[in-house]
Amino acid sequence: MLIGQTIFAQVVTSGQSGSISDQLAESKDFTERLIVAAIERTTHRIIYDGRYRKIAYPGGDVPADVGVCTDVLIRVYRALGIDLQKNVHEDMRRHFALYPNNWGLKRTDTNIDHRRVPNLQTFFTRKGQKLKVSASAGDYLPGNLVTWMLPGNLPHIGIVTDRRSEDGLRPLIVHNIGAGPVLEDMLFVYKITGHYRYPANPARRTQDE
């Protein structure tokens, strides 16, 4: 697979940090598996339905045949053993005031918090790696996460893959904009509002510590 130069690490278990080269090797494997899981989501027929639903916690999910853009990410990461429902909830519970107050909530809600794009943007900024937003396709590497603002001020999110547009100039995105998860050439179709990696690049994290 065509994996970019900047690559992710899996969460390193306590007491087993390993060398940077080991972490980078693990991160390449993680990115490859993330992309495989993202593209696999495009084989599912999903009805676009963002209604509030009560779900289990942790590991909760809406019915398998429904979902919105955030549910693509949730299911992709969960296929790799990462529960965004749990991770977002735990960070919001500790730092509720740092998250958007768009919905007038006074406490966390494990049924919906992780399914809202603004909350994911805050979480990825805090616990992952916030990257620059640019007009250069080369800045958007496989495994990156991108957010957009759609007409009508609707936030949207998707995953960058290693597949390329027909002209080879842009990476294809896995996202669900209403017709179910698709692999599509749409990186620059809407206004980009955020660019992230999660988990963060291990080399950068080590340099910052």
Secondary structure, 3 states (H helix, E strand, C coil): CCCCCCCCCCCCCCCCCCCHHHHHHHHHHHHHHHHHHHHHHCCCCCEECCCCCCCCCCCCCCCCCEECHHHHHHHHHHHCCCCHHHHHHHHHHHCHHHCCCCCCCCCCCCCCHHHCHHHHHHHHHHHCEECCCCCCHHHCCCCCEEEEEECCCEEEEEEEEEEECCCCCCEEEEECCCCCCEEECCCCCCEEEEEEECCCCHHHHHHHC
